[in-house]
Amino acid sequence: MLDKPYRTSEIFVSPGERVDLLLDLRTFDTGEVITLKSLSFDPMHREEGGHGGHEGHGSSPVQAPKIGSGKEFHILKLVLKDRIPYDRTVPQSLSRIEAINTSGVSIRPITLAASGMQWLINGMSYQMDQYPITVKKNTTEIWEFRNQPNSMPHPMHLHGFMFQVIERDGSLSKLKNWPSIN
C-alpha cells in the first residue's frame, strides 16, 4: 500500500500487477458516463521469431475477442444513475513506509534476457531442481535488475521476501529486500 493517496488520470499496470482505486464520483452529474479503458501503448515485446505472445494457447471454451497487443480497449463503463449524499473525505495517510537501512549491504546484479524461446535470469533458464540464487537468513541485499536489449521490460517480484523499490531508471530497477524470516 502506498503512503498516501495519489490523484491520477492514468496508471501503467504490467501483467500480474494490481491497483486499488478510489473513484470519487461526487463531481459528476446523474446520467454522465465514465469509462475505464486500457490506453494504447508500445509493448516493447521484441518478440519477433515467435517466443513471445500466447495467442492460441489453452483450451478455453469461451472465445474472447482478440485485442491487438498495445491497442486501446474499453474495460468498464459506468452510467451514473442516482446521486447519493456522501460527505466523507479521502484519508491523507494510508500507511507508513520506512526506508530499509542499506548501508554496507551487497548489490546482487540480476540480468533478464531472452534466447530463442526461453527467458533467462543471469543466463540460466528455469530448472525445477536448481536454486541459482540463494540468500542467507537475516540479511539485507540490494537486487539490481537489468533487462537486456533482446528482452523486454519485465515486472518482477520476489517470493518469500518483502521488498521495496528504491530506484528505477528505464528498465533498471533496484530492490531492497527485508531480512528473511525463513
C-alpha positions as CSV (number, residue, x, y, z in Angstrom):
1,M,0.0,0.0,0.0
2,L,1.2,3.5,-0.8
3,D,1.9,6.0,1.9
4,K,-0.9,8.4,0.8
5,P,-3.5,8.7,-2.0
6,Y,-2.2,10.0,-5.3
7,R,-4.5,11.7,-7.8
8,T,-4.0,10.5,-11.3
9,S,-5.9,10.0,-14.6
10,E,-3.5,7.3,-15.9
11,I,-1.7,4.3,-14.4
12,F,0.7,1.9,-16.1
13,V,0.0,-1.6,-14.9
14,S,2.1,-4.6,-16.0
15,P,0.9,-8.2,-16.2
16,G,0.4,-9.6,-12.7
17,E,0.3,-6.2,-11.1
18,R,-2.8,-4.7,-9.4
19,V,-4.0,-1.3,-8.4
20,D,-6.5,-0.3,-5.8
21,L,-8.6,2.7,-6.9
22,L,-10.8,5.0,-5.1
23,L,-13.2,6.6,-7.5
24,D,-14.8,9.8,-6.3
25,L,-17.9,10.5,-8.3
26,R,-19.2,13.5,-6.3
27,T,-18.4,16.0,-9.0
28,F,-20.2,14.1,-11.8
29,D,-23.9,14.6,-12.7
30,T,-26.6,12.0,-13.0
31,G,-26.6,10.4,-16.4
32,E,-22.9,11.0,-17.1
33,V,-20.9,8.2,-18.5
34,I,-17.5,7.3,-17.1
35,T,-15.2,4.7,-18.8
36,L,-12.2,2.8,-17.7
37,K,-10.0,1.8,-20.6
38,S,-6.6,0.4,-21.4
39,L,-4.8,3.1,-23.4
40,S,-2.7,2.3,-26.4
41,F,1.0,1.7,-25.5
42,D,4.2,0.4,-27.0
43,P,4.5,-3.2,-25.5
44,M,8.2,-3.3,-26.5
45,H,7.9,-7.0,-27.0
46,R,11.0,-7.5,-29.2
47,E,9.5,-11.0,-29.6
48,E,10.0,-11.5,-33.3
49,G,10.6,-15.1,-34.0
50,G,7.7,-16.4,-32.0
51,H,9.0,-16.6,-28.4
52,G,6.5,-14.1,-27.1
53,G,2.7,-14.0,-27.2
54,H,0.4,-16.7,-26.0
55,E,-2.3,-16.4,-28.7
56,G,-3.9,-19.8,-29.4
57,H,-2.7,-21.4,-26.2
58,G,-5.0,-23.0,-23.8
59,S,-8.4,-24.6,-24.3
60,S,-10.9,-22.1,-23.0
61,P,-14.5,-22.8,-24.2
62,V,-15.2,-19.1,-24.3
63,Q,-13.6,-17.3,-27.3
64,A,-12.8,-13.8,-26.2
65,P,-12.3,-11.2,-29.0
66,K,-8.7,-10.8,-29.9
67,I,-7.2,-7.4,-29.0
68,G,-4.1,-6.3,-30.7
69,S,-1.1,-6.0,-28.4
70,G,-0.8,-2.5,-27.1
71,K,-4.1,-1.3,-28.6
72,E,-6.6,0.8,-26.8
73,F,-9.8,-1.0,-25.5
74,H,-12.6,-0.3,-23.0
75,I,-12.6,-2.3,-19.8
76,L,-15.6,-0.8,-17.9
77,K,-18.4,1.7,-18.5
78,L,-20.3,3.3,-15.6
79,V,-23.5,5.3,-16.1
80,L,-24.4,7.4,-13.1
81,K,-28.0,6.6,-12.3
82,D,-28.7,8.2,-8.9
83,R,-26.9,10.7,-6.7
84,I,-26.4,9.6,-3.1
85,P,-25.3,12.2,-0.5
86,Y,-21.7,11.5,0.7
87,D,-19.6,13.9,2.7
88,R,-16.6,11.8,3.8
89,T,-13.1,12.8,2.8
90,V,-10.3,10.7,1.4
91,P,-7.7,9.9,4.1
92,Q,-4.4,11.7,3.7
93,S,-2.3,8.9,5.2
94,L,-2.7,5.2,4.2
95,S,0.4,3.6,5.5
96,R,3.8,4.3,6.8
97,I,6.7,3.3,4.6
98,E,10.1,3.3,6.4
99,A,13.2,3.0,4.3
100,I,15.3,0.0,4.8
101,N,18.8,0.6,6.1
102,T,21.1,-0.4,3.2
103,S,24.4,1.0,4.4
104,G,27.1,-1.6,3.8
105,V,24.9,-4.1,2.1
106,S,25.9,-6.0,-1.1
107,I,24.4,-5.5,-4.5
108,R,23.3,-8.6,-6.4
109,P,23.1,-7.9,-10.1
110,I,20.3,-9.9,-11.9
111,T,20.2,-9.8,-15.7
112,L,16.9,-10.6,-17.6
113,A,17.2,-11.7,-21.2
114,A,15.6,-13.9,-23.8
115,S,17.3,-16.5,-26.0
116,G,15.2,-18.2,-28.7
117,M,12.1,-19.5,-26.9
118,Q,13.4,-19.1,-23.4
119,W,13.5,-16.4,-20.8
120,L,16.8,-16.3,-18.9
121,I,17.8,-15.0,-15.5
122,N,21.5,-14.5,-15.2
123,G,22.0,-16.6,-18.3
124,M,20.0,-19.5,-16.9
125,S,16.6,-20.9,-17.8
126,Y,14.2,-22.2,-15.1
127,Q,15.0,-25.7,-13.8
128,M,12.8,-27.1,-11.1
129,D,15.6,-28.8,-9.2
130,Q,18.1,-25.9,-9.3
131,Y,18.5,-22.9,-6.9
132,P,20.7,-20.4,-8.7
133,I,20.0,-17.6,-6.2
134,T,20.3,-18.3,-2.5
135,V,20.1,-15.7,0.3
136,K,21.5,-16.0,3.7
137,K,18.9,-15.9,6.5
138,N,18.5,-12.4,8.2
139,T,20.5,-10.5,5.6
140,T,19.6,-7.5,3.5
141,E,20.6,-7.1,-0.1
142,I,20.0,-4.8,-3.0
143,W,18.9,-6.6,-6.1
144,E,19.7,-4.8,-9.3
145,F,17.5,-6.0,-12.2
146,R,18.7,-5.2,-15.8
147,N,16.7,-6.0,-18.9
148,Q,18.9,-6.9,-21.9
149,P,18.1,-5.2,-25.2
150,N,16.9,-8.5,-26.7
151,S,14.4,-8.9,-23.9
152,M,11.5,-6.6,-22.8
153,P,10.8,-4.6,-19.6
154,H,9.6,-7.3,-17.2
155,P,7.7,-6.8,-14.0
156,M,9.4,-8.6,-11.1
157,H,8.5,-9.7,-7.6
158,L,10.1,-12.0,-5.1
159,H,8.5,-15.0,-3.4
160,G,9.1,-15.3,0.3
161,F,10.6,-11.8,0.8
162,M,9.4,-8.4,1.5
163,F,11.0,-5.7,-0.7
164,Q,11.0,-2.0,-1.6
165,V,11.7,-0.5,-5.0
166,I,14.4,2.0,-4.2
167,E,15.2,3.3,-7.7
168,R,14.0,2.9,-11.3
169,D,15.9,4.1,-14.3
170,G,14.2,3.0,-17.5
171,S,14.2,-0.8,-17.3
172,L,16.7,-0.8,-14.4
173,S,15.2,-1.4,-11.0
174,K,16.9,-1.8,-7.6
175,L,15.0,-3.6,-4.9
176,K,15.8,-3.7,-1.2
177,N,14.7,-6.9,0.5
178,W,14.0,-7.2,4.2
179,P,15.7,-9.8,6.2
180,S,14.3,-13.2,5.5
181,I,12.2,-14.8,8.2
182,N,12.5,-18.3,6.6
